[in-house]
Amino acid sequence: MERVPRPIQQIPKIRSAMTFYRIMSWVTGTFLLLLVIEMVLKYSPSHVELFAGGSAGPLGLAPVVPGPGCQWFSLFVPGGMGCEIQSLGDGFNVSLAILIVHGWIYVVYLLACFRLWMLLRWPFTRLLAMALGGVVPFLSFFVERRMHRVAGTDVARLETEAAALSAKEA
């Protein structure tokens, strides 16, 4: 049975994982902020969604209304309390695209978190903290900064250990 490589043997992979995690953290955080803006527009009293290329021009807002048999207050609750919320816009629904893209970016972000966590063999609580960064607005920016600093410290320690092992063997 082949042994799993120790972190000291994977320093280049760890550096790559740190970069990938940093990029995905910023992309996920940015799309999460866009998603929050979209939800505020949709579920606040303005009740609008963003559309591109429709009758409103290159970029415009279109109202959303409760579906048949729904109450007016269902517009204020994400999920509509079981009611369908219908958009009156035409063209490309940018609001829906932001929602879908953020979901898929979050999946890639979780893979980046897992890869860094696995390579550095961190405690499970760090993985949870990193995962929460992609669902709590603004948190990904703060968590990324902290985890990148911790990972950098760990890599510096590993490089020192690797240099000491090389000197010992020579």
C-alpha positions in Angstrom: 0.0 0.0 0.0 1.4 3.4 -1.0 1.7 6.0 1.7 0.1 9.5 1.4 2.8 12.1 0.9 3.6 14.3 3.9 3.1 18.1 3.5 6.9 18.6 3.5 6.9 16.6 0.2 4.2 18.7 -1.4 5.3 22.3 -1.0 4.8 23.2 -4.7 1.3 21.7 -4.6 0.5 23.6 -1.4 1.6 26.9 -3.0 -0.6 26.2 -6.0 -3.5 25.3 -3.7 -3.0 28.6 -1.8 -3.2 30.6 -5.0 -6.2 28.7 -6.2 -7.9 29.2 -2.9 -7.2 32.9 -2.8 -8.6 33.4 -6.3 -11.7 31.3 -5.7 -12.3 33.1 -2.4 -12.3 36.5 -4.0 -14.5 35.3 -6.9 -17.0 33.6 -4.6 -17.1 36.6 -2.3 -17.8 39.0 -5.2 -20.6 36.8 -6.6 -22.0 36.4 -3.1 -22.2 40.2 -2.8 -23.9 40.4 -6.2 -26.3 37.8 -5.1 -27.2 39.8 -1.9 -27.8 42.9 -4.0 -30.0 40.8 -6.4 -32.0 39.4 -3.4 -32.4 42.9 -1.9 -33.8 44.2 -5.2 -36.1 41.2 -5.6 -37.5 40.9 -2.0 -37.4 44.5 -0.8 -40.4 46.8 -1.6 -38.8 47.6 -5.0 -39.5 44.0 -6.2 -37.4 44.1 -9.4 -34.9 41.8 -11.3 -32.1 42.8 -13.6 -32.5 41.9 -17.3 -30.2 42.4 -20.3 -31.1 42.8 -23.9 -34.9 43.0 -23.4 -37.4 45.7 -24.1 -35.8 47.8 -21.3 -32.6 48.2 -23.3 -29.1 46.7 -22.8 -29.6 46.6 -19.0 -32.8 47.2 -17.2 -34.9 46.4 -14.2 -38.3 44.6 -14.5 -40.9 44.1 -11.8 -41.7 40.8 -10.2 -45.2 39.9 -9.1 -46.8 37.1 -7.0 -48.1 34.2 -9.1 -51.8 33.2 -9.3 -53.3 32.4 -5.9 -50.4 34.0 -3.9 -50.6 36.7 -1.4 -48.8 40.1 -1.8 -46.6 39.4 1.2 -45.1 36.3 -0.5 -42.9 38.8 -2.4 -41.0 39.6 0.8 -40.0 36.0 1.6 -37.2 34.2 -0.3 -38.9 31.1 -1.7 -42.2 32.9 -1.8 -43.8 30.8 1.0 -44.5 28.1 -1.6 -45.7 30.6 -4.2 -44.1 31.2 -7.6 -42.8 34.7 -8.1 -43.1 35.7 -11.7 -40.9 38.2 -13.4 -42.4 40.6 -16.0 -39.1 41.2 -17.7 -38.0 39.9 -21.1 -34.5 39.2 -22.3 -31.7 37.6 -20.4 -32.4 37.3 -16.7 -29.1 38.6 -15.1 -30.5 38.1 -11.6 -31.1 34.4 -12.2 -27.7 34.0 -13.9 -26.0 35.5 -10.8 -27.8 33.0 -8.6 -26.8 30.0 -10.7 -23.2 31.1 -11.3 -22.7 31.8 -7.6 -23.9 28.2 -6.8 -21.4 26.6 -9.2 -18.6 28.9 -8.2 -19.3 28.0 -4.6 -18.8 24.3 -5.5 -15.4 25.1 -7.0 -14.6 27.2 -4.0 -15.4 24.2 -1.7 -13.0 22.1 -3.8 -10.3 24.8 -3.4 -10.9 24.8 0.4 -10.8 21.1 0.6 -7.6 20.8 -1.4 -5.7 23.3 0.7 -7.1 21.8 3.9 -6.1 18.3 2.8 -2.6 19.2 1.7 -1.8 21.0 4.9 -3.6 18.5 7.1 -5.4 21.2 9.1 -8.1 20.5 11.7 -11.6 20.0 10.4 -12.8 23.2 12.0 -10.6 25.2 9.6 -12.3 23.5 6.7 -15.7 24.5 8.2 -14.6 28.1 8.7 -13.4 28.3 5.1 -16.6 26.8 3.8 -18.7 29.4 5.7 -16.7 32.1 4.0 -18.6 31.4 0.8 -22.1 31.8 2.2 -21.8 34.7 4.7 -21.4 38.1 2.9 -18.0 39.7 3.2 -16.7 36.7 5.3 -14.8 35.1 2.5 -12.5 38.2 2.2 -11.6 38.0 5.9 -11.3 34.2 6.1 -9.2 34.2 3.0 -6.8 36.7 4.4 -6.5 34.7 7.7 -6.1 31.3 6.1 -3.6 32.5 3.5 -1.5 34.0 6.3 -1.7 30.7 8.3 -0.9 28.6 5.2 2.1 30.9 4.4 3.4 30.4 7.9 3.0 26.6 7.5 4.7 26.6 4.2 7.6 28.6 5.6 7.9 26.1 8.5 7.8 23.2 6.0 10.5 24.8 3.8 12.7 25.3 6.9 12.2 21.6 7.8 13.0 20.6 4.2 16.2 22.6 4.2 17.3 21.1 7.5 16.6 17.6 6.2 18.6 18.3 3.0 21.5 19.7 5.1 21.4 16.7 7.4 21.5 14.2 4.4 24.3 16.1 2.7 
